[in-house]
Amino acid sequence: MQICCTKKLQDEMGIVLQNETKEEDLFCWSVHLITVNRRKTIVVVNDSNRFGFVLYGLKAKQLKNLDELLIMGIRNCLRDEKIKEEIVEKYLKSAGGFIYAKTRGSKYVARLNKGCELVKGLGDSLELSELFQTSATRIMNKDIVKMSKESDYHYPYELLSKDLKIFAGEEIVRCEAVDLIVKLKLYPKIAWRRIITPINTTFKELHEILQVAFDWKDYHLYEFNVIDDEGKYVLNVISEFEEVYEESQGCKILLDSQVDISEYTNQKYRIVYCYDYGDNWEHEITIQGVNAKYDKNYPTCVMGAGNTPPEDVGGITGYKEFLKIMKNPNHDEYENIKRWAQGQRYKDYDSDSVNRRLKNVLRR
């Protein structure tokens, strides 16, 4: 595997360059050392597809083990794409040991520089406690790129997938996933969705998935409550935007980014997602089971029915009044309410539209 180092990285780390090889682009990674928020940061991109990763807040001791850092980063970014473990290992074995060389030319440096620009722009959102920056890595890999004058625009993660399918000669994605039934209580009616999502989905990500699946607009605060089969509240999950962290229902409180749904996949638990404390929309989440061989790295809505109320309609009472007016074109308020609903982007449930949006929801 050829590690193509910028001059700054060479000088900072005292890297002794070896003779450049004629390695395939897929087995070459360009690497640069930058400073973000006064912290040393390594940005790495693959020469074939501009897919890469970010390591942030590196200490002097860690920088002495660059081989280990790079292997860890490559493994993590491929695993985050839910690449089959055997394909990750096959790739690393085929790539061989590290050969440190200079960067391979202006087009590769330009791609690396674009990745570095993106990372610098994310400075305030980088996680101080994490070396491998999952969120920044996902954002960098969703930045649209054009690999040559003749090629179309693509996302780096799409190009990586194409490269690895050719390399492996098979489908490359497999992960555990959780199967959820989510019911939005509209009394007496319900709107429901059946969602399958990778099992390591955080509650913050689950919130984003549910916003898409039910076509909410993410205007309001929310929380999750995990309840056991005896009706006892065992966990209250809140967002970072809550102003006051008060113990509720006598159970522990965690931020939605700190806990995965995988910790509560036992079917004895049910989860209630409350969105918009004013209108108080309650979604009851039931865990149907775990799929050990899910072949996607993003959530899908496999079944569903029922429309979601417009935002700020006034809770159940307001929604019933809204439906009553919308069913009667002769009502005095019909035209006003119709225009208001259009302004709220109110529409019927569309599974195709939902799934198009879900494909990228975890890459925000």
N, C-alpha and C positions, 0 to 999 in steps of 0.2 A: 504494500500500500504506500503510495507516494504522498507525503505531506509537504505541500507547497507553501513555503514560509515567506512572508513579507520581510523586507529589510529591517523594519522595526522589531518584529518578533525575533529575528536572528540576533540582532544586537542586544536586545533586552535579556534574552535567555542564553546567550552564548552558544547558539546552535552551530555545530560544524556540519556544513552541507556535504552531501554525498553526490555522486554522479547521477544526473537525471536519467530516468528509465523511459522506455516507450510504453508506459503503462496505459491501459484503457482509461478513458475519462471517469468511468464508474468507480474505479479504484484509486482515484486521485481526489484529495481534499485540499482546498486552499484555506490558509489560516492567517488571521491577523490579530494583533494585540492592540486594544484600544482602552481608553479610560472613560468610564461613565460614572458620574457622581463621585469622582476621585477614587474609584475602585477599578482594579485591573479586570478587564473583560476580554475573553477570547471568543471570536466569531469564526465559525467554521462553515464552509459551504462545499458541496460536492461539485466537481468540475463538469459532470455530465448533465446535471439537472437543477443546480442552484439550491437544492434542498440542503438544509444545514441545522445548526444548533448554536446555542449561546451558553457560555459558562461565565458566571458573574461573581465578583467579589473574591478573586483568587489571592491567596496569601503566598508569600515568597516560598514557603515550604512546599506548597502544592505545585507551584510552577516547576519545581525540580523534578516532578514526576509527570512530564508532559505526555509520555506514552500512555500511562494509566488514565489520565484525564481524557485523552482523545478516544480511547477505547470505550470508556464509560459514556462519553457523549454520543458516540456513534450507536452504541447499544440502546441508550435511552431514547434517542430520536426515532430509531426504527421500531422500538417497542411501543412508543407512543402512537405510532401509525398502525399498531396491532399486527405488525408483520409476524408471520409464524416464526417461532423460536428456532426451528431447525433451518429456516432460510437465513435468519440473522447469523447463525453460526456458520452456515455454508459460505455466506458472503465474506465473513471475517477470515475464514480459513483460506478461501480462494485469493483474498487480497494479500495474504502473507504479512511478513514483518514490515515495520515502518522504514521507509527511506526518506530522509529529510532532504529536500531540494528547494531551489528558489521557485518563485511563481513562474507559471508557464507561458505568460503572454498577456497582452493588454485586455483581451476579451474576458479572460478568467479573473483578472484583477478588477475589471469593471463590475463584474457580478459580485465579487467579494465586497467591494466598496459599497454597492447598493445595500447589501445585507447589513454592513456596519452603520450606514446612515439610518436604517430602520431601527436598529438597536439603540442608537443614541437618542432617537426620538421617543423611545419608550422609557427613558431614564427613570422617571418618578414611579413607574409601575413595576419596575423590576423587584423581585422578592429578595430582601436582605438575607433571609434565612436559608435560601436555596442556592446551591452551586449551579445545578442544571436548571435553566430557566424554561419551564414548560410552556408558559403562556407566551413569552417572547419568541420562543422557537416556533410555536404554532403560527403566530402572526407573521413571522419572517417567511414561513413556508406557504403562506396564503397570499403573498405579494405577487401579483401577476408579472410574468417575465416573457421576454421574447429571446430565444436562445440563438437565433440567427436572423439575417435579413429576410430569408425565405420562409421562416417558420411562422406559425400562428402564435398568438399569446396563450400561455398556459400558466397554471399554478405549479410551483415547484413540487408540491406533494403529488400532483398528477403525473409529472414527469418521472419522479422517483418510482411511482407505482408501475409505470410503463417499463422503465429500465429493469426493475426487479422481476417483473413477470417474464421478460425475455431471458434474464439471467437464470431464473429458477425453472422456467418451462412449465409453470403451473400457477394456479391462483395463490396469492401470497398472504392474504389476510385471514386470521382466525383469532377469536378471542371469546372469553366468557361474557355472556350478556344476561341481563335480568329482564324478565317479561312482566310488564305492569299493566293492570287495568286501572284507568283513572276516570272517576265519575264526578262531574261537576253537578252539584246538587242545585236544581232549579225549582224544586217543590211545586207541583208533584213530579214534574218532568226531570230528566237528566240529559246532559250531553256527555258522551263518553268517548274515550280513545284507548286503544290497546297499543302500547309503545314497547319496543324492544331497544335497549340501549346498553352499551358496554358496561360491565359490572363495576368498573372503577370510576364511574361517573360521580362527581361530587354533588352535594345538594345545590350548590350554586349553579352548576351545569344543568341539574334537573329542573331548576327554576326556569332557565333559559329554554330548555326543551318544552316545558309545559306552556310557556308563553307562545311559542310557535304552534304547538299542537292545537291549542285552543284559540289561537289568533288574538291573544291579548296584546296590548301595546307597551307593556312594561312602564306604565306611568306611576305605579304605586308601590308601597312597601308590601312585604310578604313575610311569611314564616312557615316552617314545617313543624309539626308535632308528631313524634313517634310514640305509638300507644301499644302496649302489650295486650295479650288475649284476655287479661283480667280488667282491661279498661284503665290501667295505670299509665300515666304519662312518664316515659322514660327519657325523653330528650326533646328539647325545644331548640330548633335551628333557626337562626336569624341572619339577616344580611348585614353587611358592613355599614349600611346607611341608617341603622337604628341609632337613635340618639341616646336612649337609655336602655341599659342592659339589666332588666329586673328579673329575678327568678320567678318563673311562671309554673304553676301546677306542681311546685315542689320538686322539679327535676332539673338536671343539669342543662346548661345553655352552651351551645357552640356556634361559631360562625359557619355559614354555609360552605365556605371554602375549605374548612378544616376537617370535614367528615365526608366519607364516601357512602353511597347507598349500599355498597357491598357489606357494610357492617350490620345491615338490618335486612338481609335477604331471607332470613328465617321467616317462614310463613305465619308464625305466631304474631308478627307485628303488622299493624296497619299504620299508614302514614296519612296525615291530613295536611294538605297544602292550602293555606289561606292567603288569598291575594286581594289586596285593597281592603284595608281595615274599615273603611267607610261603608262600602257596598257589601263587604264580607262574603266574598265568593269562596266557598269551601269545596275543595276537590279531594275526594277520598281515593287514596292510592292503595291498591291491593296487589301484593306480590304473588304472581302466578307460578313462578319457578325460575330456574336458571338454565340457559342454553349454553352448553359447554363448547359448541362449535359454531358460533355465530360468524358469518362470513363477511361482515362489514365492520368498518371502524367508525361508524356514525350511527345515531339513532334512526329508527324507522317507525312510522305509525302504520301498523298493518291492518287495523280495523278502526272504525269509528262511526259515530252518528250524532246528530244534534248540533244546533248552532249555539255559539257563545253570545251572551248579551253584549250590547255596545258598552264601551267604557263609560263610567260615570252616569249610568242610567238610573241609579238610585236604588240599587239592591233588588231583592226579589219583588218587592211591591212596585218599584218603578219599572221593572222589566215586564211585569204583568200588564201594567198600564200601557207601556210601549207597544206590546204585542196586540193589545185590544185596539189601539188607535191604528196600527199598521194594517189590521185586517178590515178596516172600514174606511175606504176612500172618501166617504161622505162626511167623515168626522171633521169638525171645525179645525182641529189641530193637525190633520193628516199631512198637509203639504209642509208645514213647519217641522214636524217630527221626521218626515221623510228626508228633508234637506239636512237636518241635524244628523240623522243616521248616516247619510252619505259622507258628511264631514268627519264622522267617526270611523269611516272605512268599514262600516258594518256589512258583512256579506255571509253567504251560506258556507257551510263547511265544505272544503274542497281538499280531498286527500292528496291529489297530485301536487297541488300548490304547497301543502304542508310538508310533504316529503322532499320537494325540491329545496325548501328552506332548511329542513332538518339536516340535510347533507353537509352543510357548512356551519351548523349552529355551534359546534364545539371548537371551531377555529377562530372565534372572535378574539 
